[in-house]
Amino acid sequence: MNQATDLGMLIMQRANALARCTETPGMLTRTYLTSAHGDAAALLAQWMREAGMNVRRDAVGNVIGRYDGIAPDAPALLTGSHFDTVRNAGKFDGNLGILLPIACVAEWHRQDRRFPFAIEVIGFAEEEGVRFKATLLGSRALAGTFDMSALDRRDEQGLAMREAMTAAGLDAAALPQAAYRRDRALAYMEVHIEQGPVLLDEDLAIGVVTAISGASRYLVTVTGLAGHAGTVPMGLRRDAAMAAAEIGLHIERRCSGSPGLVGTVGQLDVPNGAANVIPGKAIFTVDIRAETDEVRLAAVHDVLEEMQRIAARRRVTLDVSKTHEVHSVPCAPWLQNQLERAISGDGLPVRRLPSGAGHDAMAMAALTDVAMLFVRCGNGGISHHPDESMTADDARTAARIFSRFVENFAKP
Ligand SMILES: [Zn+2]
């Protein structure tokens, strides 16, 4: 009689093995369609086959394993995440959401257990946007929202995405066929590390994502008047940097205190600044995110208004341009409820939280209802960094919750 595997340990071992597929020895960097990326795809395909799945690779390079339902042509519950990484990445971002369901499917396969629906585990080929500065390529191809003009984007070596695809044996012309048939997808559920400190801070292994936050981003140039730091009295100054500082503090205040709302000035520059010169120019970015679009847009509105008041009072001018905006993607309430039942059925407390970072689920929402299960990170919640960590215990817990969710899954 073969023994049940320790899924926590298996997931950790495979995360380590997968992390050895890297472009840069000594660190993990695995960008779209590099040979390391191809090696990782092959490894995932092998583990999927060993778990009893039929494996296919679509035109964008997604690795898709199908575990048939009781009826072989049953529609599928989709799950997965991305296997590309940022430069000098951690080994769980994305990868966990592929390795975990493969391990769970292997268990069902071992028990010869099938469901009234199929399970498809998707290793998305590209999410981070590192190589071609276009994100979510894998999930957009599957959701049928791939922007074909992205094929002409070039990497730092000048190679177009279309050429890189051909070199990797993929057929860009077949991309439209990578779109999943809407009536064949029951839902999409993604397991992902939290990439933040909330669960760690509250001593919880897992959480249910309520929504993927929308984001607004602005680039602001403040123009004042440069002057000699010694000769211009304080009352006569038009200091661009101090106007930027006051605006930054306002953003911090305005975005504090509402759950799910965050505001960041991530870049703050005084071009050609010098110790003895009053800054005549300052350039900064604003990034505001929230769980709901109402909360985000209200904060953006207030911040833009207050910026103008501060500028008028300080006699500086502003040039404000919007550089990015995405709407919030809510997780489907019926899927959240089923996840919560899986968690409370396991005797664990249910913590709901928004995702401040973007994920494949965002793109998949164009195809079907989506949900996400967050898993606690160690090391203060750091991610996109080699210190990113999680424990085998938490992997085991998340695998148990995922299994319970699937075993009780029913589309209303
Ligand atoms: Zn990720």
Boltz pocket constraint, residues with backbone or C-beta under 6 A from the ligand:
constraints:
  - pocket:
      binder: B
      contacts: [[A, 82], [A, 93], [A, 94], [A, 127], [A, 192], [A, 358], [A, 359]]
      max_distance: 6.0
